[in-house]
């Protein structure tokens, strides 16, 4: 159960970082698509 919670936390951190990176580079969807492609 702890590993599942840890996985959710890691995914949340990656999503937040990708959104911040996208905003700083005026691109929001590209990092999220790359992130989604990386997991799926």
C-alpha positions as CSV (number, residue, x, y, z in Angstrom):
1,X,0.0,0.0,0.0
2,X,2.9,2.4,0.8
3,X,4.4,1.7,-2.6
4,X,1.1,2.6,-4.3
5,X,0.9,5.9,-2.4
6,X,4.5,6.6,-3.3
7,X,3.7,6.0,-6.9
8,X,0.9,8.5,-6.8
9,X,3.2,11.1,-5.2
10,X,5.8,10.5,-7.8
11,X,3.3,10.9,-10.6
12,X,1.9,14.0,-9.1
13,X,5.4,15.6,-8.8
14,X,6.1,14.7,-12.4
15,X,2.8,16.3,-13.6
16,X,3.4,19.5,-11.6
17,X,7.0,19.8,-12.9
18,X,5.8,19.2,-16.4
19,X,3.1,21.9,-16.1
20,X,5.6,24.4,-14.6
21,X,8.1,23.6,-17.3
22,X,5.4,24.0,-20.0
23,X,4.2,27.4,-18.6
24,X,7.8,28.7,-18.5
25,X,8.3,27.6,-22.1
26,X,4.8,28.8,-23.2
27,X,4.0,25.1,-23.9
28,X,1.7,23.1,-21.6
29,X,0.4,20.3,-23.7
30,X,3.7,19.0,-25.1
31,X,5.3,18.0,-21.8
32,X,2.1,16.4,-20.6
33,X,1.8,14.4,-23.9
34,X,5.4,13.3,-23.6
35,X,4.8,12.4,-20.0
36,X,1.7,10.4,-20.9
37,X,3.5,8.7,-23.8
38,X,6.3,7.8,-21.3
39,X,3.9,6.0,-19.0
40,X,1.6,4.5,-21.6
